[in-house]
Amino acid sequence: MEDTEGNALGAVTPLDALANVHRRRRQPQPSEAPSLNVADTEVELAYRDDYGHTGEDD
């Protein structure tokens, strides 16, 4: 097989459609979201680092 410029991409292997039907596939796993406070955005964290402000005394 070649790309549009004529460079070799590798050997082509025919698909075995019957074997492909019975192949075990991984089920998608739900991603675990990190547990952050709503106020723990990058901006809030930088603000706290710069000014020492916790946001709790507003």
mmJSON file of the N, C-alpha and C atoms, coordinates in Angstrom:
{"data_MODEL":{"atom_site":{
"group_PDB":["ATOM","ATOM","ATOM","ATOM","ATOM","ATOM","ATOM","ATOM","ATOM","ATOM","ATOM","ATOM","ATOM","ATOM","ATOM","ATOM","ATOM","ATOM","ATOM","ATOM","ATOM","ATOM","ATOM","ATOM","ATOM","ATOM","ATOM","ATOM","ATOM","ATOM","ATOM","ATOM","ATOM","ATOM","ATOM","ATOM","ATOM","ATOM","ATOM","ATOM","ATOM","ATOM","ATOM","ATOM","ATOM","ATOM","ATOM","ATOM","ATOM","ATOM","ATOM","ATOM","ATOM","ATOM","ATOM","ATOM","ATOM","ATOM","ATOM","ATOM","ATOM","ATOM","ATOM","ATOM","ATOM","ATOM","ATOM","ATOM","ATOM","ATOM","ATOM","ATOM","ATOM","ATOM","ATOM","ATOM","ATOM","ATOM","ATOM","ATOM","ATOM","ATOM","ATOM","ATOM","ATOM","ATOM","ATOM","ATOM","ATOM","ATOM","ATOM","ATOM","ATOM","ATOM","ATOM","ATOM","ATOM","ATOM","ATOM","ATOM","ATOM","ATOM","ATOM","ATOM","ATOM","ATOM","ATOM","ATOM","ATOM","ATOM","ATOM","ATOM","ATOM","ATOM","ATOM","ATOM","ATOM","ATOM","ATOM","ATOM","ATOM","ATOM","ATOM","ATOM","ATOM","ATOM","ATOM","ATOM","ATOM","ATOM","ATOM","ATOM","ATOM","ATOM","ATOM","ATOM","ATOM","ATOM","ATOM","ATOM","ATOM","ATOM","ATOM","ATOM","ATOM","ATOM","ATOM","ATOM","ATOM","ATOM","ATOM","ATOM","ATOM","ATOM","ATOM","ATOM","ATOM","ATOM","ATOM","ATOM","ATOM","ATOM","ATOM","ATOM","ATOM","ATOM","ATOM","ATOM","ATOM","ATOM","ATOM","ATOM","ATOM","ATOM"],
"id":[1,2,3,4,5,6,7,8,9,10,11,12,13,14,15,16,17,18,19,20,21,22,23,24,25,26,27,28,29,30,31,32,33,34,35,36,37,38,39,40,41,42,43,44,45,46,47,48,49,50,51,52,53,54,55,56,57,58,59,60,61,62,63,64,65,66,67,68,69,70,71,72,73,74,75,76,77,78,79,80,81,82,83,84,85,86,87,88,89,90,91,92,93,94,95,96,97,98,99,100,101,102,103,104,105,106,107,108,109,110,111,112,113,114,115,116,117,118,119,120,121,122,123,124,125,126,127,128,129,130,131,132,133,134,135,136,137,138,139,140,141,142,143,144,145,146,147,148,149,150,151,152,153,154,155,156,157,158,159,160,161,162,163,164,165,166,167,168,169,170,171,172,173,174],
"type_symbol":["N","C","C","N","C","C","N","C","C","N","C","C","N","C","C","N","C","C","N","C","C","N","C","C","N","C","C","N","C","C","N","C","C","N","C","C","N","C","C","N","C","C","N","C","C","N","C","C","N","C","C","N","C","C","N","C","C","N","C","C","N","C","C","N","C","C","N","C","C","N","C","C","N","C","C","N","C","C","N","C","C","N","C","C","N","C","C","N","C","C","N","C","C","N","C","C","N","C","C","N","C","C","N","C","C","N","C","C","N","C","C","N","C","C","N","C","C","N","C","C","N","C","C","N","C","C","N","C","C","N","C","C","N","C","C","N","C","C","N","C","C","N","C","C","N","C","C","N","C","C","N","C","C","N","C","C","N","C","C","N","C","C","N","C","C","N","C","C","N","C","C","N","C","C"],
"label_atom_id":["N","CA","C","N","CA","C","N","CA","C","N","CA","C","N","CA","C","N","CA","C","N","CA","C","N","CA","C","N","CA","C","N","CA","C","N","CA","C","N","CA","C","N","CA","C","N","CA","C","N","CA","C","N","CA","C","N","CA","C","N","CA","C","N","CA","C","N","CA","C","N","CA","C","N","CA","C","N","CA","C","N","CA","C","N","CA","C","N","CA","C","N","CA","C","N","CA","C","N","CA","C","N","CA","C","N","CA","C","N","CA","C","N","CA","C","N","CA","C","N","CA","C","N","CA","C","N","CA","C","N","CA","C","N","CA","C","N","CA","C","N","CA","C","N","CA","C","N","CA","C","N","CA","C","N","CA","C","N","CA","C","N","CA","C","N","CA","C","N","CA","C","N","CA","C","N","CA","C","N","CA","C","N","CA","C","N","CA","C","N","CA","C","N","CA","C","N","CA","C","N","CA","C"],
"label_alt_id":[null,null,null,null,null,null,null,null,null,null,null,null,null,null,null,null,null,null,null,null,null,null,null,null,null,null,null,null,null,null,null,null,null,null,null,null,null,null,null,null,null,null,null,null,null,null,null,null,null,null,null,null,null,null,null,null,null,null,null,null,null,null,null,null,null,null,null,null,null,null,null,null,null,null,null,null,null,null,null,null,null,null,null,null,null,null,null,null,null,null,null,null,null,null,null,null,null,null,null,null,null,null,null,null,null,null,null,null,null,null,null,null,null,null,null,null,null,null,null,null,null,null,null,null,null,null,null,null,null,null,null,null,null,null,null,null,null,null,null,null,null,null,null,null,null,null,null,null,null,null,null,null,null,null,null,null,null,null,null,null,null,null,null,null,null,null,null,null,null,null,null,null,null,null],
"label_comp_id":["MET","MET","MET","GLU","GLU","GLU","ASP","ASP","ASP","THR","THR","THR","GLU","GLU","GLU","GLY","GLY","GLY","ASN","ASN","ASN","ALA","ALA","ALA","LEU","LEU","LEU","GLY","GLY","GLY","ALA","ALA","ALA","VAL","VAL","VAL","THR","THR","THR","PRO","PRO","PRO","LEU","LEU","LEU","ASP","ASP","ASP","ALA","ALA","ALA","LEU","LEU","LEU","ALA","ALA","ALA","ASN","ASN","ASN","VAL","VAL","VAL","HIS","HIS","HIS","ARG","ARG","ARG","ARG","ARG","ARG","ARG","ARG","ARG","ARG","ARG","ARG","GLN","GLN","GLN","PRO","PRO","PRO","GLN","GLN","GLN","PRO","PRO","PRO","SER","SER","SER","GLU","GLU","GLU","ALA","ALA","ALA","PRO","PRO","PRO","SER","SER","SER","LEU","LEU","LEU","ASN","ASN","ASN","VAL","VAL","VAL","ALA","ALA","ALA","ASP","ASP","ASP","THR","THR","THR","GLU","GLU","GLU","VAL","VAL","VAL","GLU","GLU","GLU","LEU","LEU","LEU","ALA","ALA","ALA","TYR","TYR","TYR","ARG","ARG","ARG","ASP","ASP","ASP","ASP","ASP","ASP","TYR","TYR","TYR","GLY","GLY","GLY","HIS","HIS","HIS","THR","THR","THR","GLY","GLY","GLY","GLU","GLU","GLU","ASP","ASP","ASP","ASP","ASP","ASP"],
"label_asym_id":["A","A","A","A","A","A","A","A","A","A","A","A","A","A","A","A","A","A","A","A","A","A","A","A","A","A","A","A","A","A","A","A","A","A","A","A","A","A","A","A","A","A","A","A","A","A","A","A","A","A","A","A","A","A","A","A","A","A","A","A","A","A","A","A","A","A","A","A","A","A","A","A","A","A","A","A","A","A","A","A","A","A","A","A","A","A","A","A","A","A","A","A","A","A","A","A","A","A","A","A","A","A","A","A","A","A","A","A","A","A","A","A","A","A","A","A","A","A","A","A","A","A","A","A","A","A","A","A","A","A","A","A","A","A","A","A","A","A","A","A","A","A","A","A","A","A","A","A","A","A","A","A","A","A","A","A","A","A","A","A","A","A","A","A","A","A","A","A","A","A","A","A","A","A"],
"label_entity_id":["1","1","1","1","1","1","1","1","1","1","1","1","1","1","1","1","1","1","1","1","1","1","1","1","1","1","1","1","1","1","1","1","1","1","1","1","1","1","1","1","1","1","1","1","1","1","1","1","1","1","1","1","1","1","1","1","1","1","1","1","1","1","1","1","1","1","1","1","1","1","1","1","1","1","1","1","1","1","1","1","1","1","1","1","1","1","1","1","1","1","1","1","1","1","1","1","1","1","1","1","1","1","1","1","1","1","1","1","1","1","1","1","1","1","1","1","1","1","1","1","1","1","1","1","1","1","1","1","1","1","1","1","1","1","1","1","1","1","1","1","1","1","1","1","1","1","1","1","1","1","1","1","1","1","1","1","1","1","1","1","1","1","1","1","1","1","1","1","1","1","1","1","1","1"],
"label_seq_id":[1,1,1,2,2,2,3,3,3,4,4,4,5,5,5,6,6,6,7,7,7,8,8,8,9,9,9,10,10,10,11,11,11,12,12,12,13,13,13,14,14,14,15,15,15,16,16,16,17,17,17,18,18,18,19,19,19,20,20,20,21,21,21,22,22,22,23,23,23,24,24,24,25,25,25,26,26,26,27,27,27,28,28,28,29,29,29,30,30,30,31,31,31,32,32,32,33,33,33,34,34,34,35,35,35,36,36,36,37,37,37,38,38,38,39,39,39,40,40,40,41,41,41,42,42,42,43,43,43,44,44,44,45,45,45,46,46,46,47,47,47,48,48,48,49,49,49,50,50,50,51,51,51,52,52,52,53,53,53,54,54,54,55,55,55,56,56,56,57,57,57,58,58,58],
"pdbx_PDB_ins_code":[null,null,null,null,null,null,null,null,null,null,null,null,null,null,null,null,null,null,null,null,null,null,null,null,null,null,null,null,null,null,null,null,null,null,null,null,null,null,null,null,null,null,null,null,null,null,null,null,null,null,null,null,null,null,null,null,null,null,null,null,null,null,null,null,null,null,null,null,null,null,null,null,null,null,null,null,null,null,null,null,null,null,null,null,null,null,null,null,null,null,null,null,null,null,null,null,null,null,null,null,null,null,null,null,null,null,null,null,null,null,null,null,null,null,null,null,null,null,null,null,null,null,null,null,null,null,null,null,null,null,null,null,null,null,null,null,null,null,null,null,null,null,null,null,null,null,null,null,null,null,null,null,null,null,null,null,null,null,null,null,null,null,null,null,null,null,null,null,null,null,null,null,null,null],
"Cartn_x":[0.852,0.0,0.899,0.467,1.247,0.385,1.063,0.336,0.236,-0.284,-0.511,0.787,1.909,3.195,3.98,3.422,4.074,4.967,4.993,5.802,5.093,5.866,5.291,4.801,3.589,3.004,3.073,3.293,3.357,2.51,2.601,1.865,0.382,-0.444,-1.885,-2.292,-3.095,-3.575,-5.085,-5.594,-7.051,-7.757,-8.942,-9.724,-10.404,-10.327,-11.067,-12.378,-13.419,-14.689,-15.309,-15.183,-15.766,-15.054,-13.739,-12.984,-13.258,-13.458,-13.699,-15.049,-16.025,-17.345,-17.279,-16.438,-16.389,-15.296,-14.679,-13.597,-14.169,-13.523,-13.935,-13.462,-14.348,-14.016,-14.168,-13.326,-13.423,-14.645,-15.324,-16.46,-15.934,-16.514,-16.052,-16.297,-15.316,-15.414,-15.714,-16.58,-16.851,-15.605,-15.352,-14.186,-14.521,-13.539,-13.736,-13.301,-14.235,-13.924,-13.239,-12.225,-11.571,-12.533,-12.44,-13.338,-12.725,-13.206,-12.743,-13.92,-13.632,-14.663,-14.978,-16.149,-16.533,-15.557,-15.057,-14.155,-12.717,-12.421,-11.054,-10.72,-10.983,-10.574,-9.134,-8.518,-7.135,-7.012,-8.023,-8.004,-8.074,-8.975,-9.104,-7.826,-7.231,-5.996,-4.875,-4.763,-3.738,-4.014,-5.273,-5.644,-5.244,-5.525,-5.157,-3.655,-2.916,-1.457,-0.907,-1.464,-0.954,-1.384,-2.636,-3.173,-3.485,-3.37,-3.664,-5.132,-5.993,-7.426,-8.078,-8.902,-9.573,-10.969,-11.565,-12.907,-13.989,-13.615,-14.61,-15.047,-14.314,-14.663,-15.393,-15.945,-16.676,-18.03],
"Cartn_y":[-1.17,0.0,1.235,2.257,3.488,4.696,5.775,7.018,7.808,9.005,9.796,10.207,10.177,10.541,9.33,8.139,6.929,6.245,6.725,6.095,4.858,3.802,2.557,2.735,2.273,2.344,1.01,-0.059,-1.378,-2.368,-3.616,-4.686,-4.601,-4.999,-5.027,-6.445,-6.597,-7.9,-7.936,-8.944,-9.01,-9.26,-8.697,-8.844,-10.201,-10.879,-12.12,-11.728,-11.52,-11.004,-11.923,-13.226,-14.158,-14.068,-14.004,-13.883,-12.532,-11.503,-10.175,-10.091,-10.871,-10.854,-11.391,-12.378,-13.05,-12.509,-11.432,-10.86,-10.242,-10.524,-9.891,-8.453,-7.565,-6.142,-5.633,-4.659,-4.047,-3.153,-3.2,-2.319,-0.976,0.121,1.424,1.564,2.102,2.304,3.779,4.069,5.475,6.125,7.345,8.038,8.605,8.602,9.144,10.593,11.464,12.889,13.203,14.045,14.42,15.199,14.985,15.677,17.018,18.065,19.414,20.258,21.245,22.21,23.04,23.631,24.493,25.654,26.136,27.283,26.899,25.619,25.177,25.172,26.262,26.387,26.869,26.823,27.295,28.76,29.542,30.97,31.158,30.419,30.531,30.087,29.0,28.525,29.54,30.143,31.164,32.394,32.768,33.922,33.689,32.482,32.152,32.167,31.636,31.634,33.057,33.927,35.299,36.171,36.031,36.964,36.322,35.003,34.347,34.399,34.588,34.731,33.353,33.008,31.717,31.787,32.992,33.131,32.84,32.431,32.084,33.289,34.38,35.528,36.611,36.264,37.245,37.528],
"Cartn_z":[0.0,0.0,0.0,-0.7,-0.818,-0.471,-0.012,0.23,-1.074,-1.01,-2.228,-2.911,-2.175,-2.76,-3.261,-3.11,-3.591,-2.568,-1.326,-0.279,0.26,0.49,0.997,2.425,2.71,4.05,4.773,4.071,4.681,3.924,4.357,3.696,4.037,3.1,3.297,3.628,4.689,5.111,4.919,4.217,4.029,5.362,5.521,6.729,6.75,7.883,8.095,8.767,7.982,8.482,9.529,9.383,10.34,11.684,11.681,12.928,13.585,12.799,13.332,14.047,13.608,14.224,15.653,15.909,17.206,18.117,17.75,18.55,19.82,20.967,22.225,22.231,22.586,22.64,24.063,24.394,25.717,25.778,26.901,27.124,27.632,27.186,27.664,29.168,29.864,31.299,31.56,32.526,32.837,33.422,33.003,33.531,34.897,35.772,37.104,37.109,37.394,37.444,38.769,38.734,39.994,40.873,42.166,43.082,43.476,42.859,43.149,43.612,44.434,44.783,43.557,43.542,42.433,42.319,43.458,43.477,43.124,42.989,42.728,41.244,40.575,39.187,39.155,38.019,37.888,38.296,37.947,38.28,39.794,40.442,41.892,42.594,42.144,42.762,42.602,41.433,41.209,42.066,42.189,43.008,44.464,44.97,46.347,46.54,45.556,45.655,45.687,44.867,44.772,45.947,46.384,47.365,48.714,48.819,50.077,50.456,49.484,49.702,49.635,50.628,50.63,50.064,50.009,49.469,50.478,51.709,52.709,53.536,53.507,54.324,53.534,52.378,51.552,52.105],
"occupancy":[1.0,1.0,1.0,1.0,1.0,1.0,1.0,1.0,1.0,1.0,1.0,1.0,1.0,1.0,1.0,1.0,1.0,1.0,1.0,1.0,1.0,1.0,1.0,1.0,1.0,1.0,1.0,1.0,1.0,1.0,1.0,1.0,1.0,1.0,1.0,1.0,1.0,1.0,1.0,1.0,1.0,1.0,1.0,1.0,1.0,1.0,1.0,1.0,1.0,1.0,1.0,1.0,1.0,1.0,1.0,1.0,1.0,1.0,1.0,1.0,1.0,1.0,1.0,1.0,1.0,1.0,1.0,1.0,1.0,1.0,1.0,1.0,1.0,1.0,1.0,1.0,1.0,1.0,1.0,1.0,1.0,1.0,1.0,1.0,1.0,1.0,1.0,1.0,1.0,1.0,1.0,1.0,1.0,1.0,1.0,1.0,1.0,1.0,1.0,1.0,1.0,1.0,1.0,1.0,1.0,1.0,1.0,1.0,1.0,1.0,1.0,1.0,1.0,1.0,1.0,1.0,1.0,1.0,1.0,1.0,1.0,1.0,1.0,1.0,1.0,1.0,1.0,1.0,1.0,1.0,1.0,1.0,1.0,1.0,1.0,1.0,1.0,1.0,1.0,1.0,1.0,1.0,1.0,1.0,1.0,1.0,1.0,1.0,1.0,1.0,1.0,1.0,1.0,1.0,1.0,1.0,1.0,1.0,1.0,1.0,1.0,1.0,1.0,1.0,1.0,1.0,1.0,1.0,1.0,1.0,1.0,1.0,1.0,1.0],
"B_iso_or_equiv":[0.0,0.0,0.0,0.0,0.0,0.0,0.0,0.0,0.0,0.0,0.0,0.0,0.0,0.0,0.0,0.0,0.0,0.0,0.0,0.0,0.0,0.0,0.0,0.0,0.0,0.0,0.0,0.0,0.0,0.0,0.0,0.0,0.0,0.0,0.0,0.0,0.0,0.0,0.0,0.0,0.0,0.0,0.0,0.0,0.0,0.0,0.0,0.0,0.0,0.0,0.0,0.0,0.0,0.0,0.0,0.0,0.0,0.0,0.0,0.0,0.0,0.0,0.0,0.0,0.0,0.0,0.0,0.0,0.0,0.0,0.0,0.0,0.0,0.0,0.0,0.0,0.0,0.0,0.0,0.0,0.0,0.0,0.0,0.0,0.0,0.0,0.0,0.0,0.0,0.0,0.0,0.0,0.0,0.0,0.0,0.0,0.0,0.0,0.0,0.0,0.0,0.0,0.0,0.0,0.0,0.0,0.0,0.0,0.0,0.0,0.0,0.0,0.0,0.0,0.0,0.0,0.0,0.0,0.0,0.0,0.0,0.0,0.0,0.0,0.0,0.0,0.0,0.0,0.0,0.0,0.0,0.0,0.0,0.0,0.0,0.0,0.0,0.0,0.0,0.0,0.0,0.0,0.0,0.0,0.0,0.0,0.0,0.0,0.0,0.0,0.0,0.0,0.0,0.0,0.0,0.0,0.0,0.0,0.0,0.0,0.0,0.0,0.0,0.0,0.0,0.0,0.0,0.0,0.0,0.0,0.0,0.0,0.0,0.0],
"pdbx_formal_charge":[null,null,null,null,null,null,null,null,null,null,null,null,null,null,null,null,null,null,null,null,null,null,null,null,null,null,null,null,null,null,null,null,null,null,null,null,null,null,null,null,null,null,null,null,null,null,null,null,null,null,null,null,null,null,null,null,null,null,null,null,null,null,null,null,null,null,null,null,null,null,null,null,null,null,null,null,null,null,null,null,null,null,null,null,null,null,null,null,null,null,null,null,null,null,null,null,null,null,null,null,null,null,null,null,null,null,null,null,null,null,null,null,null,null,null,null,null,null,null,null,null,null,null,null,null,null,null,null,null,null,null,null,null,null,null,null,null,null,null,null,null,null,null,null,null,null,null,null,null,null,null,null,null,null,null,null,null,null,null,null,null,null,null,null,null,null,null,null,null,null,null,null,null,null],
"auth_seq_id":[1,1,1,2,2,2,3,3,3,4,4,4,5,5,5,6,6,6,7,7,7,8,8,8,9,9,9,10,10,10,11,11,11,12,12,12,13,13,13,14,14,14,15,15,15,16,16,16,17,17,17,18,18,18,19,19,19,20,20,20,21,21,21,22,22,22,23,23,23,24,24,24,25,25,25,26,26,26,27,27,27,28,28,28,29,29,29,30,30,30,31,31,31,32,32,32,33,33,33,34,34,34,35,35,35,36,36,36,37,37,37,38,38,38,39,39,39,40,40,40,41,41,41,42,42,42,43,43,43,44,44,44,45,45,45,46,46,46,47,47,47,48,48,48,49,49,49,50,50,50,51,51,51,52,52,52,53,53,53,54,54,54,55,55,55,56,56,56,57,57,57,58,58,58],
"auth_comp_id":["MET","MET","MET","GLU","GLU","GLU","ASP","ASP","ASP","THR","THR","THR","GLU","GLU","GLU","GLY","GLY","GLY","ASN","ASN","ASN","ALA","ALA","ALA","LEU","LEU","LEU","GLY","GLY","GLY","ALA","ALA","ALA","VAL","VAL","VAL","THR","THR","THR","PRO","PRO","PRO","LEU","LEU","LEU","ASP","ASP","ASP","ALA","ALA","ALA","LEU","LEU","LEU","ALA","ALA","ALA","ASN","ASN","ASN","VAL","VAL","VAL","HIS","HIS","HIS","ARG","ARG","ARG","ARG","ARG","ARG","ARG","ARG","ARG","ARG","ARG","ARG","GLN","GLN","GLN","PRO","PRO","PRO","GLN","GLN","GLN","PRO","PRO","PRO","SER","SER","SER","GLU","GLU","GLU","ALA","ALA","ALA","PRO","PRO","PRO","SER","SER","SER","LEU","LEU","LEU","ASN","ASN","ASN","VAL","VAL","VAL","ALA","ALA","ALA","ASP","ASP","ASP","THR","THR","THR","GLU","GLU","GLU","VAL","VAL","VAL","GLU","GLU","GLU","LEU","LEU","LEU","ALA","ALA","ALA","TYR","TYR","TYR","ARG","ARG","ARG","ASP","ASP","ASP","ASP","ASP","ASP","TYR","TYR","TYR","GLY","GLY","GLY","HIS","HIS","HIS","THR","THR","THR","GLY","GLY","GLY","GLU","GLU","GLU","ASP","ASP","ASP","ASP","ASP","ASP"],
"auth_asym_id":["A","A","A","A","A","A","A","A","A","A","A","A","A","A","A","A","A","A","A","A","A","A","A","A","A","A","A","A","A","A","A","A","A","A","A","A","A","A","A","A","A","A","A","A","A","A","A","A","A","A","A","A","A","A","A","A","A","A","A","A","A","A","A","A","A","A","A","A","A","A","A","A","A","A","A","A","A","A","A","A","A","A","A","A","A","A","A","A","A","A","A","A","A","A","A","A","A","A","A","A","A","A","A","A","A","A","A","A","A","A","A","A","A","A","A","A","A","A","A","A","A","A","A","A","A","A","A","A","A","A","A","A","A","A","A","A","A","A","A","A","A","A","A","A","A","A","A","A","A","A","A","A","A","A","A","A","A","A","A","A","A","A","A","A","A","A","A","A","A","A","A","A","A","A"],
"auth_atom_id":["N","CA","C","N","CA","C","N","CA","C","N","CA","C","N","CA","C","N","CA","C","N","CA","C","N","CA","C","N","CA","C","N","CA","C","N","CA","C","N","CA","C","N","CA","C","N","CA","C","N","CA","C","N","CA","C","N","CA","C","N","CA","C","N","CA","C","N","CA","C","N","CA","C","N","CA","C","N","CA","C","N","CA","C","N","CA","C","N","CA","C","N","CA","C","N","CA","C","N","CA","C","N","CA","C","N","CA","C","N","CA","C","N","CA","C","N","CA","C","N","CA","C","N","CA","C","N","CA","C","N","CA","C","N","CA","C","N","CA","C","N","CA","C","N","CA","C","N","CA","C","N","CA","C","N","CA","C","N","CA","C","N","CA","C","N","CA","C","N","CA","C","N","CA","C","N","CA","C","N","CA","C","N","CA","C","N","CA","C","N","CA","C","N","CA","C","N","CA","C","N","CA","C"],
"pdbx_PDB_model_num":[1,1,1,1,1,1,1,1,1,1,1,1,1,1,1,1,1,1,1,1,1,1,1,1,1,1,1,1,1,1,1,1,1,1,1,1,1,1,1,1,1,1,1,1,1,1,1,1,1,1,1,1,1,1,1,1,1,1,1,1,1,1,1,1,1,1,1,1,1,1,1,1,1,1,1,1,1,1,1,1,1,1,1,1,1,1,1,1,1,1,1,1,1,1,1,1,1,1,1,1,1,1,1,1,1,1,1,1,1,1,1,1,1,1,1,1,1,1,1,1,1,1,1,1,1,1,1,1,1,1,1,1,1,1,1,1,1,1,1,1,1,1,1,1,1,1,1,1,1,1,1,1,1,1,1,1,1,1,1,1,1,1,1,1,1,1,1,1,1,1,1,1,1,1]
}}}
